[in-house]
């Protein structure tokens, strides 16, 4: 956003954002959706239309947006995150020409619950790939 390479940036599932982080987001036009307001924002986020008038949309999913109950294998564990279903609803209902994406923040060294986070990350890659292939 600072360099003007993106027209729109959304951050969903924020839990520990600082005052400075909010101010920086506002300065660069970042749309920030915090968990404390997720129930109010849910309908909008589950019906996103992205990329109108642009050639493509890039989607990056940080696994640590999920509550640790769903993805404990991340470097920065913080309770109160999104459920796996929340993220799937957002991805599956997303309207836009998704051309690329990534799934990040998985830490296999901390994935101590029978590879649960690896499975979650793999499912997210699959869902994101399905959006790209359409």
ABEGO torsion letter per residue (X at the ends): XAAGABABBBBBGBABBBAAAAAAAAAAGBBBBBAAAAAAAAAAAAABBBGBGBABBBBBBBAAABBAAABABBABBBBGBBBAAAAAAAAAABBEBBABBBBBGBBAAABABGGAAAAAAAAAAAAAAAAAAX
